[in-house]
């Protein structure tokens, strides 16, 4: 039995990922720019690019969830918005496909 099999790692969640995905969906919906590719590859590239520029916010408990959701309207949320906008611009300018 391996180390990973001994513990329930499914409760280890990066709340930054949730915030980025929600913000990315909002921003792409608001932009409504047909020239921005929203294929699987481009959207995942946008999410990865944004997440790589943010401090992760991991949680493993209900208290951690409450703390992470409290960040939704603060300075960290603004960082997420900026990271998502930068990711959209970067991938739009140079998508990973033809």
mmCIF file as gemmi writes it, N, C-alpha and C atoms, coordinates in Angstrom:
data_model
loop_
_atom_site.group_PDB
_atom_site.id
_atom_site.type_symbol
_atom_site.label_atom_id
_atom_site.label_alt_id
_atom_site.label_comp_id
_atom_site.label_asym_id
_atom_site.label_entity_id
_atom_site.label_seq_id
_atom_site.pdbx_PDB_ins_code
_atom_site.Cartn_x
_atom_site.Cartn_y
_atom_site.Cartn_z
_atom_site.occupancy
_atom_site.B_iso_or_equiv
_atom_site.pdbx_formal_charge
_atom_site.auth_seq_id
_atom_site.auth_asym_id
_atom_site.pdbx_PDB_model_num
ATOM 1 N N . UNK Axp A 1 ? 0.845 -1.177 0 1 0 ? 1 A 1
ATOM 2 C CA . UNK Axp A 1 ? 0 0 0 1 0 ? 1 A 1
ATOM 3 C C . UNK Axp A 1 ? 0.889 1.238 0 1 0 ? 1 A 1
ATOM 4 N N . UNK Axp A 2 ? 0.606 2.168 -0.909 1 0 ? 2 A 1
ATOM 5 C CA . UNK Axp A 2 ? 1.414 3.369 -1.043 1 0 ? 2 A 1
ATOM 6 C C . UNK Axp A 2 ? 0.973 4.466 -0.086 1 0 ? 2 A 1
ATOM 7 N N . UNK Axp A 3 ? 1.832 5.442 0.057 1 0 ? 3 A 1
ATOM 8 C CA . UNK Axp A 3 ? 1.575 6.586 0.942 1 0 ? 3 A 1
ATOM 9 C C . UNK Axp A 3 ? 0.252 7.26 0.612 1 0 ? 3 A 1
ATOM 10 N N . UNK Axp A 4 ? 0.013 7.501 -0.659 1 0 ? 4 A 1
ATOM 11 C CA . UNK Axp A 4 ? -1.212 8.193 -1.085 1 0 ? 4 A 1
ATOM 12 C C . UNK Axp A 4 ? -2.465 7.388 -0.753 1 0 ? 4 A 1
ATOM 13 N N . UNK Axp A 5 ? -2.342 6.067 -0.7 1 0 ? 5 A 1
ATOM 14 C CA . UNK Axp A 5 ? -3.483 5.212 -0.379 1 0 ? 5 A 1
ATOM 15 C C . UNK Axp A 5 ? -3.838 5.248 1.107 1 0 ? 5 A 1
ATOM 16 N N . UNK Axp A 6 ? -2.926 5.706 1.941 1 0 ? 6 A 1
ATOM 17 C CA . UNK Axp A 6 ? -3.149 5.733 3.387 1 0 ? 6 A 1
ATOM 18 C C . UNK Axp A 6 ? -3.939 6.947 3.858 1 0 ? 6 A 1
ATOM 19 N N . UNK Axp A 7 ? -4.025 7.989 3.03 1 0 ? 7 A 1
ATOM 20 C CA . UNK Axp A 7 ? -4.659 9.242 3.436 1 0 ? 7 A 1
ATOM 21 C C . UNK Axp A 7 ? -5.665 9.682 2.379 1 0 ? 7 A 1
ATOM 22 N N . UNK Axp A 8 ? -6.644 10.476 2.817 1 0 ? 8 A 1
ATOM 23 C CA . UNK Axp A 8 ? -7.667 10.989 1.905 1 0 ? 8 A 1
ATOM 24 C C . UNK Axp A 8 ? -7.237 12.367 1.394 1 0 ? 8 A 1
ATOM 25 N N . UNK Axp A 9 ? -6.498 12.38 0.311 1 0 ? 9 A 1
ATOM 26 C CA . UNK Axp A 9 ? -6.017 13.639 -0.266 1 0 ? 9 A 1
ATOM 27 C C . UNK Axp A 9 ? -7.104 14.373 -1.058 1 0 ? 9 A 1
ATOM 28 N N . UNK Axp A 10 ? -8.271 13.763 -1.206 1 0 ? 10 A 1
ATOM 29 C CA . UNK Axp A 10 ? -9.341 14.433 -1.946 1 0 ? 10 A 1
ATOM 30 C C . UNK Axp A 10 ? -9.878 15.649 -1.19 1 0 ? 10 A 1
ATOM 31 N N . UNK Axp A 11 ? -9.625 15.736 0.123 1 0 ? 11 A 1
ATOM 32 C CA . UNK Axp A 11 ? -10.096 16.898 0.887 1 0 ? 11 A 1
ATOM 33 C C . UNK Axp A 11 ? -9.083 18.047 0.863 1 0 ? 11 A 1
ATOM 34 N N . UNK Axp A 12 ? -7.937 17.839 0.235 1 0 ? 12 A 1
ATOM 35 C CA . UNK Axp A 12 ? -6.936 18.89 0.064 1 0 ? 12 A 1
ATOM 36 C C . UNK Axp A 12 ? -7.296 19.659 -1.204 1 0 ? 12 A 1
ATOM 37 N N . UNK Axp A 13 ? -7.789 20.886 -1.025 1 0 ? 13 A 1
ATOM 38 C CA . UNK Axp A 13 ? -8.335 21.661 -2.146 1 0 ? 13 A 1
ATOM 39 C C . UNK Axp A 13 ? -7.634 23.01 -2.233 1 0 ? 13 A 1
ATOM 40 N N . UNK Axp A 14 ? -7.289 23.408 -3.459 1 0 ? 14 A 1
ATOM 41 C CA . UNK Axp A 14 ? -6.72 24.725 -3.702 1 0 ? 14 A 1
ATOM 42 C C . UNK Axp A 14 ? -7.864 25.667 -4.068 1 0 ? 14 A 1
ATOM 43 N N . UNK Axp A 15 ? -8.251 26.53 -3.135 1 0 ? 15 A 1
ATOM 44 C CA . UNK Axp A 15 ? -9.361 27.453 -3.368 1 0 ? 15 A 1
ATOM 45 C C . UNK Axp A 15 ? -9.035 28.472 -4.457 1 0 ? 15 A 1
ATOM 46 N N . UNK Axp A 16 ? -7.768 28.732 -4.7 1 0 ? 16 A 1
ATOM 47 C CA . UNK Axp A 16 ? -7.395 29.632 -5.79 1 0 ? 16 A 1
ATOM 48 C C . UNK Axp A 16 ? -7.906 29.077 -7.111 1 0 ? 16 A 1
ATOM 49 N N . UNK Axp A 17 ? -7.882 27.773 -7.259 1 0 ? 17 A 1
ATOM 50 C CA . UNK Axp A 17 ? -8.376 27.135 -8.486 1 0 ? 17 A 1
ATOM 51 C C . UNK Axp A 17 ? -9.86 27.434 -8.671 1 0 ? 17 A 1
ATOM 52 N N . UNK Axp A 18 ? -10.638 27.298 -7.618 1 0 ? 18 A 1
ATOM 53 C CA . UNK Axp A 18 ? -12.065 27.606 -7.693 1 0 ? 18 A 1
ATOM 54 C C . UNK Axp A 18 ? -12.281 29.056 -8.096 1 0 ? 18 A 1
ATOM 55 N N . UNK Axp A 19 ? -11.536 29.952 -7.461 1 0 ? 19 A 1
ATOM 56 C CA . UNK Axp A 19 ? -11.704 31.377 -7.739 1 0 ? 19 A 1
ATOM 57 C C . UNK Axp A 19 ? -11.323 31.712 -9.178 1 0 ? 19 A 1
ATOM 58 N N . UNK Axp A 20 ? -10.233 31.127 -9.667 1 0 ? 20 A 1
ATOM 59 C CA . UNK Axp A 20 ? -9.784 31.386 -11.038 1 0 ? 20 A 1
ATOM 60 C C . UNK Axp A 20 ? -10.812 30.865 -12.043 1 0 ? 20 A 1
ATOM 61 N N . UNK Axp A 21 ? -11.32 29.674 -11.834 1 0 ? 21 A 1
ATOM 62 C CA . UNK Axp A 21 ? -12.291 29.102 -12.77 1 0 ? 21 A 1
ATOM 63 C C . UNK Axp A 21 ? -13.559 29.947 -12.801 1 0 ? 21 A 1
ATOM 64 N N . UNK Axp A 22 ? -14.038 30.361 -11.63 1 0 ? 22 A 1
ATOM 65 C CA . UNK Axp A 22 ? -15.235 31.206 -11.583 1 0 ? 22 A 1
ATOM 66 C C . UNK Axp A 22 ? -14.993 32.552 -12.277 1 0 ? 22 A 1
ATOM 67 N N . UNK Axp A 23 ? -13.854 33.171 -11.992 1 0 ? 23 A 1
ATOM 68 C CA . UNK Axp A 23 ? -13.545 34.474 -12.589 1 0 ? 23 A 1
ATOM 69 C C . UNK Axp A 23 ? -13.321 34.347 -14.092 1 0 ? 23 A 1
ATOM 70 N N . UNK Axp A 24 ? -12.673 33.298 -14.526 1 0 ? 24 A 1
ATOM 71 C CA . UNK Axp A 24 ? -12.44 33.076 -15.95 1 0 ? 24 A 1
ATOM 72 C C . UNK Axp A 24 ? -13.772 32.93 -16.691 1 0 ? 24 A 1
ATOM 73 N N . UNK Axp A 25 ? -14.693 32.187 -16.118 1 0 ? 25 A 1
ATOM 74 C CA . UNK Axp A 25 ? -16.012 32.046 -16.732 1 0 ? 25 A 1
ATOM 75 C C . UNK Axp A 25 ? -16.738 33.382 -16.819 1 0 ? 25 A 1
ATOM 76 N N . UNK Axp A 26 ? -16.654 34.17 -15.743 1 0 ? 26 A 1
ATOM 77 C CA . UNK Axp A 26 ? -17.287 35.5 -15.746 1 0 ? 26 A 1
ATOM 78 C C . UNK Axp A 26 ? -16.678 36.403 -16.8 1 0 ? 26 A 1
ATOM 79 N N . UNK Axp A 27 ? -15.355 36.487 -16.806 1 0 ? 27 A 1
ATOM 80 C CA . UNK Axp A 27 ? -14.663 37.407 -17.718 1 0 ? 27 A 1
ATOM 81 C C . UNK Axp A 27 ? -14.895 37.025 -19.179 1 0 ? 27 A 1
ATOM 82 N N . UNK Axp A 28 ? -14.811 35.745 -19.505 1 0 ? 28 A 1
ATOM 83 C CA . UNK Axp A 28 ? -15.031 35.33 -20.887 1 0 ? 28 A 1
ATOM 84 C C . UNK Axp A 28 ? -16.472 35.606 -21.298 1 0 ? 28 A 1
ATOM 85 N N . UNK Axp A 29 ? -17.409 35.429 -20.373 1 0 ? 29 A 1
ATOM 86 C CA . UNK Axp A 29 ? -18.807 35.739 -20.659 1 0 ? 29 A 1
ATOM 87 C C . UNK Axp A 29 ? -19.036 37.225 -20.851 1 0 ? 29 A 1
ATOM 88 N N . UNK Axp A 30 ? -18.377 38.044 -20.036 1 0 ? 30 A 1
ATOM 89 C CA . UNK Axp A 30 ? -18.518 39.5 -20.136 1 0 ? 30 A 1
ATOM 90 C C . UNK Axp A 30 ? -17.895 40.026 -21.415 1 0 ? 30 A 1
ATOM 91 N N . UNK Axp A 31 ? -16.744 39.485 -21.775 1 0 ? 31 A 1
ATOM 92 C CA . UNK Axp A 31 ? -16.033 39.982 -22.949 1 0 ? 31 A 1
ATOM 93 C C . UNK Axp A 31 ? -16.82 39.713 -24.228 1 0 ? 31 A 1
ATOM 94 N N . UNK Axp A 32 ? -17.352 38.51 -24.332 1 0 ? 32 A 1
ATOM 95 C CA . UNK Axp A 32 ? -18.133 38.167 -25.514 1 0 ? 32 A 1
ATOM 96 C C . UNK Axp A 32 ? -17.399 38.416 -26.818 1 0 ? 32 A 1
ATOM 97 N N . UNK Axp A 33 ? -16.083 38.36 -26.803 1 0 ? 33 A 1
ATOM 98 C CA . UNK Axp A 33 ? -15.254 38.626 -27.974 1 0 ? 33 A 1
ATOM 99 C C . UNK Axp A 33 ? -15.07 37.332 -28.76 1 0 ? 33 A 1
ATOM 100 N N . UNK Axp A 34 ? -15.652 37.27 -29.931 1 0 ? 34 A 1
ATOM 101 C CA . UNK Axp A 34 ? -15.579 36.057 -30.752 1 0 ? 34 A 1
ATOM 102 C C . UNK Axp A 34 ? -14.155 35.738 -31.187 1 0 ? 34 A 1
ATOM 103 N N . UNK Axp A 35 ? -13.247 36.72 -31.117 1 0 ? 35 A 1
ATOM 104 C CA . UNK Axp A 35 ? -11.876 36.46 -31.536 1 0 ? 35 A 1
ATOM 105 C C . UNK Axp A 35 ? -11.07 35.746 -30.444 1 0 ? 35 A 1
ATOM 106 N N . UNK Axp A 36 ? -11.605 35.682 -29.228 1 0 ? 36 A 1
ATOM 107 C CA . UNK Axp A 36 ? -10.927 34.957 -28.146 1 0 ? 36 A 1
ATOM 108 C C . UNK Axp A 36 ? -11.349 33.499 -28.235 1 0 ? 36 A 1
ATOM 109 N N . UNK Axp A 37 ? -10.375 32.638 -28.44 1 0 ? 37 A 1
ATOM 110 C CA . UNK Axp A 37 ? -10.653 31.211 -28.568 1 0 ? 37 A 1
ATOM 111 C C . UNK Axp A 37 ? -11.041 30.643 -27.198 1 0 ? 37 A 1
ATOM 112 N N . UNK Axp A 38 ? -12.126 29.9 -27.164 1 0 ? 38 A 1
ATOM 113 C CA . UNK Axp A 38 ? -12.565 29.281 -25.921 1 0 ? 38 A 1
ATOM 114 C C . UNK Axp A 38 ? -12.596 27.757 -26.056 1 0 ? 38 A 1
ATOM 115 N N . UNK Axp A 39 ? -11.67 27.238 -26.865 1 0 ? 39 A 1
ATOM 116 C CA . UNK Axp A 39 ? -11.543 25.787 -26.96 1 0 ? 39 A 1
ATOM 117 C C . UNK Axp A 39 ? -10.95 25.256 -25.651 1 0 ? 39 A 1
ATOM 118 N N . UNK Axp A 40 ? -11.03 23.965 -25.463 1 0 ? 40 A 1
ATOM 119 C CA . UNK Axp A 40 ? -10.524 23.314 -24.251 1 0 ? 40 A 1
ATOM 120 C C . UNK Axp A 40 ? -9.068 23.703 -23.972 1 0 ? 40 A 1
ATOM 121 N N . UNK Axp A 41 ? -8.214 23.629 -24.979 1 0 ? 41 A 1
ATOM 122 C CA . UNK Axp A 41 ? -6.795 23.925 -24.789 1 0 ? 41 A 1
ATOM 123 C C . UNK Axp A 41 ? -6.574 25.359 -24.326 1 0 ? 41 A 1
ATOM 124 N N . UNK Axp A 42 ? -7.221 26.311 -24.981 1 0 ? 42 A 1
ATOM 125 C CA . UNK Axp A 42 ? -7.006 27.722 -24.644 1 0 ? 42 A 1
ATOM 126 C C . UNK Axp A 42 ? -7.54 28.064 -23.261 1 0 ? 42 A 1
ATOM 127 N N . UNK Axp A 43 ? -8.728 27.574 -22.93 1 0 ? 43 A 1
ATOM 128 C CA . UNK Axp A 43 ? -9.303 27.88 -21.619 1 0 ? 43 A 1
ATOM 129 C C . UNK Axp A 43 ? -8.456 27.267 -20.505 1 0 ? 43 A 1
ATOM 130 N N . UNK Axp A 44 ? -8.003 26.036 -20.693 1 0 ? 44 A 1
ATOM 131 C CA . UNK Axp A 44 ? -7.138 25.423 -19.677 1 0 ? 44 A 1
ATOM 132 C C . UNK Axp A 44 ? -5.794 26.138 -19.583 1 0 ? 44 A 1
ATOM 133 N N . UNK Axp A 45 ? -5.27 26.592 -20.725 1 0 ? 45 A 1
ATOM 134 C CA . UNK Axp A 45 ? -4.034 27.383 -20.688 1 0 ? 45 A 1
ATOM 135 C C . UNK Axp A 45 ? -4.246 28.674 -19.9 1 0 ? 45 A 1
ATOM 136 N N . UNK Axp A 46 ? -5.381 29.321 -20.105 1 0 ? 46 A 1
ATOM 137 C CA . UNK Axp A 46 ? -5.687 30.549 -19.363 1 0 ? 46 A 1
ATOM 138 C C . UNK Axp A 46 ? -5.746 30.276 -17.864 1 0 ? 46 A 1
ATOM 139 N N . UNK Axp A 47 ? -6.425 29.205 -17.486 1 0 ? 47 A 1
ATOM 140 C CA . UNK Axp A 47 ? -6.538 28.856 -16.064 1 0 ? 47 A 1
ATOM 141 C C . UNK Axp A 47 ? -5.167 28.544 -15.477 1 0 ? 47 A 1
ATOM 142 N N . UNK Axp A 48 ? -4.365 27.762 -16.197 1 0 ? 48 A 1
ATOM 143 C CA . UNK Axp A 48 ? -3.034 27.396 -15.698 1 0 ? 48 A 1
ATOM 144 C C . UNK Axp A 48 ? -2.132 28.622 -15.573 1 0 ? 48 A 1
ATOM 145 N N . UNK Axp A 49 ? -2.173 29.477 -16.576 1 0 ? 49 A 1
ATOM 146 C CA . UNK Axp A 49 ? -1.351 30.689 -16.543 1 0 ? 49 A 1
ATOM 147 C C . UNK Axp A 49 ? -1.729 31.558 -15.341 1 0 ? 49 A 1
ATOM 148 N N . UNK Axp A 50 ? -3.031 31.754 -15.133 1 0 ? 50 A 1
ATOM 149 C CA . UNK Axp A 50 ? -3.487 32.568 -14.002 1 0 ? 50 A 1
ATOM 150 C C . UNK Axp A 50 ? -3.077 31.93 -12.681 1 0 ? 50 A 1
ATOM 151 N N . UNK Axp A 51 ? -3.291 30.631 -12.537 1 0 ? 51 A 1
ATOM 152 C CA . UNK Axp A 51 ? -2.956 29.944 -11.284 1 0 ? 51 A 1
ATOM 153 C C . UNK Axp A 51 ? -1.459 29.981 -10.99 1 0 ? 51 A 1
ATOM 154 N N . UNK Axp A 52 ? -0.643 29.899 -12.015 1 0 ? 52 A 1
ATOM 155 C CA . UNK Axp A 52 ? 0.805 29.929 -11.808 1 0 ? 52 A 1
ATOM 156 C C . UNK Axp A 52 ? 1.302 31.282 -11.327 1 0 ? 52 A 1
ATOM 157 N N . UNK Axp A 53 ? 0.505 32.324 -11.483 1 0 ? 53 A 1
ATOM 158 C CA . UNK Axp A 53 ? 0.932 33.646 -11.022 1 0 ? 53 A 1
ATOM 159 C C . UNK Axp A 53 ? 0.344 34.016 -9.667 1 0 ? 53 A 1
ATOM 160 N N . UNK Axp A 54 ? -0.444 33.118 -9.078 1 0 ? 54 A 1
ATOM 161 C CA . UNK Axp A 54 ? -1.094 33.399 -7.798 1 0 ? 54 A 1
ATOM 162 C C . UNK Axp A 54 ? -0.555 32.532 -6.673 1 0 ? 54 A 1
ATOM 163 N N . UNK Axp A 55 ? -0.641 33.075 -5.479 1 0 ? 55 A 1
ATOM 164 C CA . UNK Axp A 55 ? -0.321 32.294 -4.281 1 0 ? 55 A 1
ATOM 165 C C . UNK Axp A 55 ? -1.446 31.283 -4.078 1 0 ? 55 A 1
ATOM 166 N N . UNK Axp A 56 ? -1.13 29.998 -3.901 1 0 ? 56 A 1
ATOM 167 C CA . UNK Axp A 56 ? -2.193 29.012 -3.684 1 0 ? 56 A 1
ATOM 168 C C . UNK Axp A 56 ? -2.837 29.197 -2.309 1 0 ? 56 A 1
ATOM 169 N N . UNK Axp A 57 ? -4.095 28.813 -2.211 1 0 ? 57 A 1
ATOM 170 C CA . UNK Axp A 57 ? -4.836 28.885 -0.949 1 0 ? 57 A 1
ATOM 171 C C . UNK Axp A 57 ? -5.416 27.487 -0.711 1 0 ? 57 A 1
ATOM 172 N N . UNK Axp A 58 ? -4.638 26.639 -0.059 1 0 ? 58 A 1
ATOM 173 C CA . UNK Axp A 58 ? -5.09 25.273 0.198 1 0 ? 58 A 1
ATOM 174 C C . UNK Axp A 58 ? -5.899 25.212 1.475 1 0 ? 58 A 1
ATOM 175 N N . UNK Axp A 59 ? -6.881 24.29 1.478 1 0 ? 59 A 1
ATOM 176 C CA . UNK Axp A 59 ? -7.685 24.061 2.666 1 0 ? 59 A 1
ATOM 177 C C . UNK Axp A 59 ? -7.971 22.578 2.794 1 0 ? 59 A 1
ATOM 178 N N . UNK Axp A 60 ? -8.224 22.173 4.032 1 0 ? 60 A 1
ATOM 179 C CA . UNK Axp A 60 ? -8.568 20.775 4.293 1 0 ? 60 A 1
ATOM 180 C C . UNK Axp A 60 ? -9.725 20.648 5.28 1 0 ? 60 A 1
ATOM 181 N N . UNK Axp A 61 ? -10.316 21.757 5.685 1 0 ? 61 A 1
ATOM 182 C CA . UNK Axp A 61 ? -11.369 21.7 6.688 1 0 ? 61 A 1
ATOM 183 C C . UNK Axp A 61 ? -12.471 22.702 6.376 1 0 ? 61 A 1
ATOM 184 N N . UNK Axp A 62 ? -13.559 22.601 7.116 1 0 ? 62 A 1
ATOM 185 C CA . UNK Axp A 62 ? -14.654 23.548 6.977 1 0 ? 62 A 1
ATOM 186 C C . UNK Axp A 62 ? -14.191 24.95 7.347 1 0 ? 62 A 1
ATOM 187 N N . UNK Axp A 63 ? -13.396 25.076 8.375 1 0 ? 63 A 1
ATOM 188 C CA . UNK Axp A 63 ? -12.872 26.383 8.77 1 0 ? 63 A 1
ATOM 189 C C . UNK Axp A 63 ? -12.023 26.974 7.641 1 0 ? 63 A 1
ATOM 190 N N . UNK Axp A 64 ? -11.235 26.15 7.001 1 0 ? 64 A 1
ATOM 191 C CA . UNK Axp A 64 ? -10.439 26.601 5.867 1 0 ? 64 A 1
ATOM 192 C C . UNK Axp A 64 ? -11.309 27.053 4.712 1 0 ? 64 A 1
ATOM 193 N N . UNK Axp A 65 ? -12.418 26.373 4.493 1 0 ? 65 A 1
ATOM 194 C CA . UNK Axp A 65 ? -13.362 26.756 3.444 1 0 ? 65 A 1
ATOM 195 C C . UNK Axp A 65 ? -13.955 28.121 3.748 1 0 ? 65 A 1
ATOM 196 N N . UNK Axp A 66 ? -14.339 28.339 4.992 1 0 ? 66 A 1
ATOM 197 C CA . UNK Axp A 66 ? -14.914 29.626 5.387 1 0 ? 66 A 1
ATOM 198 C C . UNK Axp A 66 ? -13.885 30.741 5.211 1 0 ? 66 A 1
ATOM 199 N N . UNK Axp A 67 ? -12.641 30.481 5.58 1 0 ? 67 A 1
ATOM 200 C CA . UNK Axp A 67 ? -11.574 31.466 5.413 1 0 ? 67 A 1
ATOM 201 C C . UNK Axp A 67 ? -11.375 31.788 3.931 1 0 ? 67 A 1
ATOM 202 N N . UNK Axp A 68 ? -11.338 30.757 3.112 1 0 ? 68 A 1
ATOM 203 C CA . UNK Axp A 68 ? -11.109 30.952 1.676 1 0 ? 68 A 1
ATOM 204 C C . UNK Axp A 68 ? -12.251 31.734 1.038 1 0 ? 68 A 1
ATOM 205 N N . UNK Axp A 69 ? -13.471 31.447 1.422 1 0 ? 69 A 1
ATOM 206 C CA . UNK Axp A 69 ? -14.611 32.172 0.85 1 0 ? 69 A 1
ATOM 207 C C . UNK Axp A 69 ? -14.648 33.622 1.318 1 0 ? 69 A 1
ATOM 208 N N . UNK Axp A 70 ? -14.051 33.899 2.455 1 0 ? 70 A 1
ATOM 209 C CA . UNK Axp A 70 ? -13.967 35.283 2.927 1 0 ? 70 A 1
ATOM 210 C C . UNK Axp A 70 ? -13.042 36.102 2.024 1 0 ? 70 A 1
ATOM 211 N N . UNK Axp A 71 ? -12.155 35.442 1.304 1 0 ? 71 A 1
ATOM 212 C CA . UNK Axp A 71 ? -11.227 36.126 0.403 1 0 ? 71 A 1
ATOM 213 C C . UNK Axp A 71 ? -11.894 36.55 -0.906 1 0 ? 71 A 1
ATOM 214 N N . UNK Axp A 72 ? -13.09 36.042 -1.164 1 0 ? 72 A 1
ATOM 215 C CA . UNK Axp A 72 ? -13.766 36.279 -2.444 1 0 ? 72 A 1
ATOM 216 C C . UNK Axp A 72 ? -13.959 37.752 -2.777 1 0 ? 72 A 1
ATOM 217 N N . UNK Axp A 73 ? -14.084 38.627 -1.804 1 0 ? 73 A 1
ATOM 218 C CA . UNK Axp A 73 ? -14.335 40.024 -2.108 1 0 ? 73 A 1
ATOM 219 C C . UNK Axp A 73 ? -13.191 40.946 -1.757 1 0 ? 73 A 1
ATOM 220 N N . UNK Axp A 74 ? -12.058 40.421 -1.367 1 0 ? 74 A 1
ATOM 221 C CA . UNK Axp A 74 ? -10.965 41.268 -0.897 1 0 ? 74 A 1
ATOM 222 C C . UNK Axp A 74 ? -9.833 41.444 -1.891 1 0 ? 74 A 1
ATOM 223 N N . UNK Axp A 75 ? -8.677 41.75 -1.334 1 0 ? 75 A 1
ATOM 224 C CA . UNK Axp A 75 ? -7.49 42.017 -2.143 1 0 ? 75 A 1
ATOM 225 C C . UNK Axp A 75 ? -7.082 40.789 -2.961 1 0 ? 75 A 1
ATOM 226 N N . UNK Axp A 76 ? -7.232 39.598 -2.39 1 0 ? 76 A 1
ATOM 227 C CA . UNK Axp A 76 ? -6.86 38.393 -3.133 1 0 ? 76 A 1
ATOM 228 C C . UNK Axp A 76 ? -7.76 38.227 -4.359 1 0 ? 76 A 1
ATOM 229 N N . UNK Axp A 77 ? -9.04 38.553 -4.213 1 0 ? 77 A 1
ATOM 230 C CA . UNK Axp A 77 ? -9.962 38.469 -5.348 1 0 ? 77 A 1
ATOM 231 C C . UNK Axp A 77 ? -9.527 39.417 -6.461 1 0 ? 77 A 1
ATOM 232 N N . UNK Axp A 78 ? -9.019 40.579 -6.087 1 0 ? 78 A 1
ATOM 233 C CA . UNK Axp A 78 ? -8.508 41.521 -7.096 1 0 ? 78 A 1
ATOM 234 C C . UNK Axp A 78 ? -7.278 40.952 -7.792 1 0 ? 78 A 1
ATOM 235 N N . UNK Axp A 79 ? -6.415 40.269 -7.039 1 0 ? 79 A 1
ATOM 236 C CA . UNK Axp A 79 ? -5.257 39.604 -7.646 1 0 ? 79 A 1
ATOM 237 C C . UNK Axp A 79 ? -5.722 38.548 -8.642 1 0 ? 79 A 1
ATOM 238 N N . UNK Axp A 80 ? -6.764 37.817 -8.271 1 0 ? 80 A 1
ATOM 239 C CA . UNK Axp A 80 ? -7.314 36.794 -9.169 1 0 ? 80 A 1
ATOM 240 C C . UNK Axp A 80 ? -7.829 37.454 -10.444 1 0 ? 80 A 1
ATOM 241 N N . UNK Axp A 81 ? -8.569 38.539 -10.311 1 0 ? 81 A 1
ATOM 242 C CA . UNK Axp A 81 ? -9.097 39.242 -11.493 1 0 ? 81 A 1
ATOM 243 C C . UNK Axp A 81 ? -7.959 39.682 -12.419 1 0 ? 81 A 1
ATOM 244 N N . UNK Axp A 82 ? -6.915 40.261 -11.846 1 0 ? 82 A 1
ATOM 245 C CA . UNK Axp A 82 ? -5.776 40.714 -12.651 1 0 ? 82 A 1
ATOM 246 C C . UNK Axp A 82 ? -5.076 39.537 -13.32 1 0 ? 82 A 1
ATOM 247 N N . UNK Axp A 83 ? -4.902 38.438 -12.59 1 0 ? 83 A 1
ATOM 248 C CA . UNK Axp A 83 ? -4.236 37.258 -13.146 1 0 ? 83 A 1
ATOM 249 C C . UNK Axp A 83 ? -5.051 36.66 -14.286 1 0 ? 83 A 1
ATOM 250 N N . UNK Axp A 84 ? -6.363 36.631 -14.122 1 0 ? 84 A 1
ATOM 251 C CA . UNK Axp A 84 ? -7.233 36.09 -15.17 1 0 ? 84 A 1
ATOM 252 C C . UNK Axp A 84 ? -7.196 36.991 -16.403 1 0 ? 84 A 1
ATOM 253 N N . UNK Axp A 85 ? -7.271 38.294 -16.211 1 0 ? 85 A 1
ATOM 254 C CA . UNK Axp A 85 ? -7.208 39.215 -17.354 1 0 ? 85 A 1
ATOM 255 C C . UNK Axp A 85 ? -5.884 39.072 -18.103 1 0 ? 85 A 1
ATOM 256 N N . UNK Axp A 86 ? -4.784 38.953 -17.357 1 0 ? 86 A 1
ATOM 257 C CA . UNK Axp A 86 ? -3.474 38.779 -17.985 1 0 ? 86 A 1
ATOM 258 C C . UNK Axp A 86 ? -3.414 37.453 -18.745 1 0 ? 86 A 1
ATOM 259 N N . UNK Axp A 87 ? -3.988 36.412 -18.173 1 0 ? 87 A 1
ATOM 260 C CA . UNK Axp A 87 ? -3.983 35.099 -18.82 1 0 ? 87 A 1
ATOM 261 C C . UNK Axp A 87 ? -4.791 35.121 -20.114 1 0 ? 87 A 1
ATOM 262 N N . UNK Axp A 88 ? -5.953 35.768 -20.077 1 0 ? 88 A 1
ATOM 263 C CA . UNK Axp A 88 ? -6.777 35.866 -21.283 1 0 ? 88 A 1
ATOM 264 C C . UNK Axp A 88 ? -6.007 36.607 -22.371 1 0 ? 88 A 1
ATOM 265 N N . UNK Axp A 89 ? -5.378 37.716 -22.013 1 0 ? 89 A 1
ATOM 266 C CA . UNK Axp A 89 ? -4.612 38.494 -22.991 1 0 ? 89 A 1
ATOM 267 C C . UNK Axp A 89 ? -3.46 37.698 -23.579 1 0 ? 89 A 1
ATOM 268 N N . UNK Axp A 90 ? -2.747 37.003 -22.717 1 0 ? 90 A 1
ATOM 269 C CA . UNK Axp A 90 ? -1.575 36.236 -23.164 1 0 ? 90 A 1
ATOM 270 C C . UNK Axp A 90 ? -1.975 35.113 -24.115 1 0 ? 90 A 1
ATOM 271 N N . UNK Axp A 91 ? -2.988 34.353 -23.738 1 0 ? 91 A 1
ATOM 272 C CA . UNK Axp A 91 ? -3.402 33.212 -24.575 1 0 ? 91 A 1
ATOM 273 C C . UNK Axp A 91 ? -4.073 33.712 -25.852 1 0 ? 91 A 1
ATOM 274 N N . UNK Axp A 92 ? -4.814 34.807 -25.764 1 0 ? 92 A 1
ATOM 275 C CA . UNK Axp A 92 ? -5.439 35.386 -26.965 1 0 ? 92 A 1
ATOM 276 C C . UNK Axp A 92 ? -4.369 35.824 -27.963 1 0 ? 92 A 1
ATOM 277 N N . UNK Axp A 93 ? -3.308 36.434 -27.452 1 0 ? 93 A 1
ATOM 278 C CA . UNK Axp A 93 ? -2.226 36.905 -28.326 1 0 ? 93 A 1
ATOM 279 C C . UNK Axp A 93 ? -1.424 35.768 -28.948 1 0 ? 93 A 1
ATOM 280 N N . UNK Axp A 94 ? -1.307 34.663 -28.211 1 0 ? 94 A 1
ATOM 281 C CA . UNK Axp A 94 ? -0.503 33.553 -28.708 1 0 ? 94 A 1
ATOM 282 C C . UNK Axp A 94 ? -1.105 32.22 -28.238 1 0 ? 94 A 1
ATOM 283 N N . UNK Axp A 95 ? -2.183 31.781 -28.9 1 0 ? 95 A 1
ATOM 284 C CA . UNK Axp A 95 ? -2.787 30.489 -28.515 1 0 ? 95 A 1
ATOM 285 C C . UNK Axp A 95 ? -1.819 29.349 -28.784 1 0 ? 95 A 1
ATOM 286 N N . UNK Axp A 96 ? -2.022 28.246 -28.097 1 0 ? 96 A 1
ATOM 287 C CA . UNK Axp A 96 ? -1.104 27.107 -28.24 1 0 ? 96 A 1
ATOM 288 C C . UNK Axp A 96 ? -1.43 26.223 -29.443 1 0 ? 96 A 1
ATOM 289 N N . UNK Axp A 97 ? -2.326 26.682 -30.275 1 0 ? 97 A 1
ATOM 290 C CA . UNK Axp A 97 ? -2.676 25.932 -31.493 1 0 ? 97 A 1
ATOM 291 C C . UNK Axp A 97 ? -2.703 26.895 -32.679 1 0 ? 97 A 1
ATOM 292 N N . UNK Axp A 98 ? -2.845 26.323 -33.876 1 0 ? 98 A 1
ATOM 293 C CA . UNK Axp A 98 ? -2.877 27.153 -35.091 1 0 ? 98 A 1
ATOM 294 C C . UNK Axp A 98 ? -4.179 27.885 -35.258 1 0 ? 98 A 1
